[in-house]
Amino acid sequence: MDFSHQLFLLALLLPLVACIDPTYHHCGQNFTDNSILRQHINGVIIGMVDTTRERGYAIFSVNDGSNSVFGLTWCRGDIGPKACSDCIIAASQDLQEFCPNTSASRIWHDLCFLRYDTTLFLGTIDNSDMKGWRSEKEAEDPVKFSMAVLQLLNWVKTGTAAAKNEFGMGKRSFNYNASITIYGMAQCTRDLQGITCMQCLEELTSVMIKYCTTTEGCLYMSSSCLLRFEIYNFLFASTIPTYPEVDAPAPSPSTIA
């Protein structure tokens, strides 16, 4: 895949707060005259929404031979239950509107993600549908800035892969002419184990290195993981781990209300 054709440029990445419009959606193949499959898809979507509202994520399936359906969701690990619930409800409604009668569909909102498929995908990295956004503004010292970004993201990724909820975040200072703080976040879907989570994030990192680590903000996401950094605080957690000046173990994500 030519990732340059998948990259959308924004003048500045604004804080992703509202769940009014989806960031991106992908509709799979249409099907017709299969009421059983339609029923299973609806059941999986309803089950995922209910479970996500309670847990912040869902892994759900209906196993019925040729009419099996598999699904998962996640909410960003730095948001609370109310924001998660609102986002996943909106995402499920949008997905059913944009992708009716499809055997496989997925949707990314700013704060959550929902996917279902008639093919078993759980436990497997899927970076086939990668999307990216970046700031158009280049850092004043791009080489040193890129190095600082990668150090922060590597630290955050390690914490993410080690965390039970597979979410990590952090911040670090960077100075040229004025003090700047870089904020970073990483997340994997909950069907991935630590090693596969890290593999997924490493694939995103390799693309970010090519396209955007010298800019003042960048977000890359796939169906299995997400990686982002900014020079403003886009995180909703009250406490954000600080990148150490010396080598130290990666942080465990803070518990949020």
Long-range contacts (C-beta under 8 A, 24 or more apart in sequence): 1-128, 1-130, 3-130, 3-132, 3-207, 3-210, 3-211, 4-211, 6-130, 6-131, 6-132, 7-132, 7-133, 7-134, 7-211, 7-212, 8-131, 8-132, 8-133, 9-133, 9-134, 9-136, 10-133, 10-134, 10-135, 10-136, 11-135, 11-136, 11-137, 12-135, 12-136, 12-137, 12-216, 12-217, 13-133, 13-134, 13-135, 13-217, 13-218, 13-219, 13-230, 13-234, 15-232, 15-234, 16-110, 16-111, 16-234, 17-110, 18-110, 19-83, 19-86, 19-87, 19-90, 19-91, 19-109, 19-110, 19-111, 19-112, 20-90, 22-91, 22-94, 22-98, 22-107, 22-108, 22-109, 23-108, 23-109, 23-110, 23-131, 23-221, 24-107, 24-108, 24-131, 24-221, 25-94, 25-95, 25-98, 25-99, 25-105, 25-106, 25-107, 25-108, 26-105, 26-106, 26-107, 26-129, 27-98, 27-99, 27-102, 27-105, 28-99, 28-102, 28-103, 28-104, 28-105, 28-117, 29-102, 29-103, 29-104, 30-101, 30-102, 30-103, 31-101, 31-102, 31-103, 32-101, 34-67, 36-64, 36-67, 37-67, 37-69, 37-103, 37-118, 38-101, 40-64, 40-67, 40-68, 40-69, 41-69, 41-116, 43-69, 44-69, 44-70, 44-71, 44-116, 45-71, 45-92, 45-95, 45-96, 45-114, 45-116, 47-71, 48-72, 48-73, 48-88, 48-92, 48-114, 48-116, 49-73, 49-88, 49-89, 49-92, 52-84, 52-85, 52-88, 52-112, 53-81, 53-84, 53-85, 53-88, 53-89, 56-81, 56-84, 56-165, 57-165, 57-189, 57-190, 59-122, 59-190, 59-191, 61-122, 67-118, 68-118, 68-120, 69-116, 69-117, 69-118, 70-116, 70-117, 70-118, 70-119, 70-120, 70-121, 70-122, 71-114, 71-115, 71-116, 71-117, 72-114, 72-115, 72-122, 72-189, 72-190, 72-191, 73-112, 73-113, 73-114, 73-115, 74-112, 74-113, 74-187, 74-189, 74-190, 75-111, 75-112, 76-111, 76-112, 76-167, 76-185, 76-187, 76-236, 77-165, 77-166, 77-167, 77-168, 77-169, 77-187, 77-253, 77-256, 78-167, 78-169, 78-185, 78-235, 78-236, 78-237, 78-253, 78-256, 79-111, 79-236, 79-256, 80-236, 80-256, 80-257, 83-111, 83-236, 84-111, 84-112, 87-111, 87-112, 88-112, 88-114, 106-223, 108-221, 113-189, 113-223, 115-223, 121-223, 122-191, 123-191, 123-192, 123-193, 123-196, 124-196, 124-224, 125-192, 125-196, 125-199, 125-200, 125-203, 125-224, 125-225, 126-222, 126-223, 126-224, 127-200, 127-203, 127-204, 127-222, 127-223, 127-224, 127-225, 128-222, 128-223, 129-222, 129-223, 130-204, 130-207, 130-220, 130-221, 130-222, 131-220, 131-221, 131-222, 132-207, 132-208, 132-211, 132-212, 132-218, 132-219, 132-220, 132-221, 133-218, 133-219, 134-211, 134-212, 134-215, 134-217, 134-218, 134-219, 135-212, 135-215, 135-216, 135-217, 135-218, 136-215, 137-215, 137-216, 138-214, 138-215, 138-216, 139-214, 139-215, 139-216, 140-176, 140-177, 141-176, 142-214, 143-214, 144-174, 144-176, 145-174, 145-176, 145-213, 145-214, 146-209, 146-213, 146-214, 148-172, 148-174, 148-182, 149-182, 149-184, 149-213, 149-229, 150-205, 150-209, 150-213, 151-243, 152-182, 152-184, 152-229, 152-243, 153-184, 153-186, 153-205, 153-208, 153-227, 153-229, 154-205, 155-243, 155-244, 155-250, 155-251, 156-184, 156-185, 156-186, 156-250, 157-186, 157-198, 157-201, 157-202, 157-205, 157-227, 157-250, 158-198, 158-250, 159-186, 159-241, 159-250, 159-251, 159-252, 159-253, 160-186, 160-187, 160-188, 160-197, 160-198, 160-201, 160-253, 161-188, 161-194, 161-195, 161-197, 161-198, 161-201, 162-194, 162-250, 162-252, 163-252, 163-253, 165-190, 165-253, 166-190, 166-192, 166-194, 166-197, 167-253, 168-250, 168-251, 168-253, 169-235, 169-237, 169-240, 169-241, 169-253, 169-254, 170-240, 170-241, 170-242, 170-243, 170-251, 171-233, 171-240, 171-241, 171-242, 171-243, 172-242, 172-243, 180-231, 181-231, 181-233, 182-229, 182-230, 182-231, 183-229, 183-230, 183-231, 183-232, 183-233, 183-234, 183-235, 183-240, 184-227, 184-228, 184-229, 185-226, 185-227, 185-228, 185-229, 185-234, 185-235, 186-225, 186-226, 186-227, 186-228, 187-225, 187-226, 188-224, 188-225, 188-226, 189-223, 189-224, 189-225, 192-224, 192-225, 197-225, 200-224, 200-225, 201-225, 201-227
